């Protein structure tokens, strides 16, 4: 719930800021003069629609290709042809090496293309997506068609605010529930001591002059996989029924004999559910012409959830009882107990999130003072989920005369979730 704010008159903007607004397609009347997050309960929320935002976006722009997104907020290829090394960029294996299915052979059906791609091929396409933006796009240009087919178009929600102030106790929350990018274009950004900008989704922040205090990448651990149900016990076998003698000559003859039946096998235990993957923003682009600091970057936990335990196998049913002979009729033996059901497999642990690629452009002679977490602090935040335990095999069913069915086998233990790619930091000096 926001407080009522009086509209302020439109003030002509600085020519440098106007160039930035023009690049995003923002007119002067679409710029909000000043916003203070302290005027909003629990801070200011910026997202995709009014349902997830306290402000109406200045512009909602559809971005149709990775090349268009690079022009909006990525590192220009010319920088790598001049003086910038791309050692900080992780490039995927070559397109040919990955033996990607082509879009043409899938009749340009995107769903069919994705169904034919392996998890590794999909992961390499996502890696090429990020490398295209922050690296030399010529090195991943073969992936461009697949990137555009799988990940585009996207909707970028853009907020233009002349002066954005983040108050203590009232964070700026940037969250698009559809995981689409949110852009904040500001002439001045200031933050109180111990205030926070909390980023839940991909974000671009472009500011002429800024004082940053704390940048928090809000994350979620993957959900715990549900434990599986145990198998139902097998039904007991039918007891033997003795027949009656109906004739003695020339040989005894009985009628109505029913043999005991074996117990039914126990049902198998169900498999444990796979743990959920951790979640965090894929990337963040910060463009600061001037930035004062130091400011700290904080990552929250984005570990995979544990796999669910497999269910135990059901107990085998008891074999039917036999019966003794009466008169000259044959005796009927007891039946065999049913076998126990197999235990279910444990669920695999979820994977840790792919850590955020943070790219910071700065326009000062010296890089900003930035406190980025050390490796030993990041590792525990992106762990894969624990493996689910195996389900125990069902016990064998007992026959009436100790003829037992076999015991069910033990299920397999689930696999550990993969460790997520750790966040990365790229500093790029942009001197006009």
Beta strands, then each sheet from edge to edge (+ up, - down):
strand 1: 32-36
strand 2: 44-46
strand 3: 59-63
strand 4: 154-166
strand 5: 172-174
strand 6: 182-191
strand 7: 197-199
strand 8: 203-211
strand 9: 214-217
strand 10: 244-247
strand 11: 253-255
strand 12: 283-292
strand 13: 295-299
strand 14: 357-362
strand 15: 370-371
strand 16: 424-429
sheet 1: 1+ 4+ 3-
sheet 2: 1+ 4+ 6+ 8+ 12+ 14+ 16+
sheet 3: 2+ 5+ 7+ 9+ 13+ 15+
sheet 4: 10+ 11-
end
